[in-house]
Amino acid sequence: MLTRCFAVLYLVLALSVLPGGFAAKDTRVADRTIERTVQLRTHSIFPPYIDQDLQNRWWDFGADAYINTNKHIRLTRPKPSQMGWLWSRLPLTATNFVIEVEFKVTGESTHLYGDGLAVWLTKTRAEPGPVFGSIDKFEGLGVFLDTYANGRHPYGFPRIVGMVGNGSATYDQDHDGEANSLGACSANFRRTNVITKLKLTYVKDSYVDVKIHYRAWDDWSDCFRIEGVSLPASPFLGISAMTGEVHDAHDVISVTTWSAILSSEDAPRDKLTGGGLFSKKRGSEGSGSWLGFFFKLFLFGGVCVGAFYGYKTYVVRGRHGGFGSSGFGGLGDRMGYNSGKRF
Ligand SMILES: *[C@@H]1O[C@H](CO)[C@@H](O)[C@H](O)[C@H]1NC(C)=O
């Protein structure tokens, strides 16, 4: 009986070394995960977009952009030679963040349309230019939602391309950013029946991850992930769009930004330690958790002793009452500790 009790004890201890919860949906960052997010009012915008003074405290828009308070911020109308922008007034100071942009690209034509829009995280803000309505030679991240192919490519359009500019590199306009692309995917986000959203996650000095929602409700497709990337500290968040000879309506429905808090570095929750029970000794566990560990051990010992005496009583009663004792072995067997003999 006591042997079995210790076998169970070992199992319990081995399990206690496993993670507290199986956080399978977490984003992994080496051995750190995004533990929780906090929404940032300063970098989020929703209908009706403006306050009673017909302004927005945190955002600025310009060029051809205009606001329809119950629908969208229309960056470009479906007309040639339009450009428009929406920029945060404040830099984004969060270390790690998640940004979700709900947008809409629509137009009459099924074969001639363009040019597209861009989501920016750059050192400067609100400077109109030729790259989807914003300046070239930018410093920071540009994610281009490109609906019109200037060059010939083996892949389809619309296309989403990620570029990190250093302030002097020029956007490869003739080849739709191919020379600058650090990651890309093709996704038909134009004229969909489903809400179209782009989700960008940045973990400082670690990665930029871009996902896109366009196929079905709650169906996020991985677009690209740039590893080992460092963006400028405290960038401005912007969205701009442009039309040329071909056109489309480029709308922003909403922007939501969250600051992302990672799990602490020395207590990775999702790390499976291979050695089981004794691997904890080599870890950087504080004395606090060792105290807890011995407390649990002590409690379990008590339970074992109690169970032992309970069992003895049961056997004695069983003999007198005529019951067999073989049924008691069930627990151990189910756990795979079948010693081949019954008590
Ligand atoms: C910026 O990037 C371009 C293109 O990759 C490169 O030619 C240039 O040397 C870089 N400039 C700086 C200042 O790093």
The ligand as an SDF file (V2000), in Angstrom:
LIG
                    3D

 14 14  0  0  0  0  0  0  0  0999 V2000
   19.6810   51.3500  -46.1230 C   0  0  0  0  0  0  0  0  0  0  0  0
   19.2790   50.2720  -46.9360 O   0  0  0  0  0  0  0  0  0  0  0  0
   19.7770   50.3370  -48.2490 C   0  0  0  0  0  0  0  0  0  0  0  0
   19.1110   49.2310  -49.0430 C   0  0  0  0  0  0  0  0  0  0  0  0
   19.0580   48.0360  -48.3400 O   0  0  0  0  0  0  0  0  0  0  0  0
   21.3020   50.2340  -48.2210 C   0  0  0  0  0  0  0  0  0  0  0  0
   21.8260   50.2920  -49.5320 O   0  0  0  0  0  0  0  0  0  0  0  0
   21.8340   51.3750  -47.3960 C   0  0  0  0  0  0  0  0  0  0  0  0
   23.2250   51.2420  -47.2490 O   0  0  0  0  0  0  0  0  0  0  0  0
   21.2020   51.4180  -46.0230 C   0  0  0  0  0  0  0  0  0  0  0  0
   21.5810   52.6560  -45.3700 N   0  0  0  0  0  0  0  0  0  0  0  0
   21.8820   52.7340  -44.0880 C   0  0  0  0  0  0  0  0  0  0  0  0
   22.1800   54.1100  -43.5660 C   0  0  0  0  0  0  0  0  0  0  0  0
   21.9240   51.7620  -43.3550 O   0  0  0  0  0  0  0  0  0  0  0  0
  1  2  1  0
  1 10  1  0
  2  3  1  0
  3  4  1  0
  3  6  1  0
  4  5  1  0
  6  7  1  0
  6  8  1  0
  8  9  1  0
  8 10  1  0
 10 11  1  0
 11 12  1  0
 12 13  1  0
 12 14  2  0
M  END
$$$$
